[in-house]
Amino acid sequence: MKKKTFSYGFAVSAIVIIVAWAALAAALIPLWAAVTIFVIAFPLLVLFLTLWWRAPGGEEDIPFIGY
């Protein structure tokens, strides 16, 4: 996959975290809802960042890195 694809996933995850934090700060959502969003979105953020970092810039696919 391309870096562009992983960039979109990273951006969406970051935006979700920022919106949840802002909604929590504005008291629009309860704490448990914000924590649930953070627990789901943060690992995705890290995953997309790692995949973006390892993805080649061209048309190549990510190589198989083992078991």
N, C-alpha and C positions, 0 to 999 in steps of 0.2 A: 504494500500500500504506500501511498505517497505521504509526505510530510504534511501536505495540505489537509488531508483527511484527519490526521491526528490532531492538527492544529484546531480544527473545528470542534472536535470532541473535548479538547483541553479548554477551549474558550467557553463552550456551553457549561462544562462542569464549574469553571471559575465563576461564571455569571450566576449560576444556580446558588452557589455558596454565598456570593455577595448579596443577592436578593434575599436569601433566607436570613442572613445576618441583619440586613436593613429592616426586614419585616419584624424580626425579633426585637431590634432596638426601638422600633416604633410601636411595639406591643400589638402588632397585627396578628401574630401567631403565637401559640403557647411554646414554652421552652421545649417540651417533648417533641413537638413537630419540627422545630429547628434542629434539635439534636438528631432526629431521624434523617433529616435532609443532609446534615453534615456527615453522618455515618455512611450514607450511600454515595454522596457526591465526592468526598475527599479521596477515597480509594480510586475512583474513576479518574480524578484529576491526576493522581500520581501515575496511574497506569498509562493514560494518554501522554503524559509528559515523558515517561520512559520510552514508550513506543515511538514518539516523535523524535526523541534523541537518537534512537537506533535506526530509524528509517533512512533509507538512502534518498538523496535528492532527486534522482532520475526516475526512470520507469521501472527499475528493478523491484523485485519483491523482497521482503525480509527473509533472510536465509534461516533454515532450520537450525536452532542452536543447541539441540540435544534434548535429552529426557529430563 
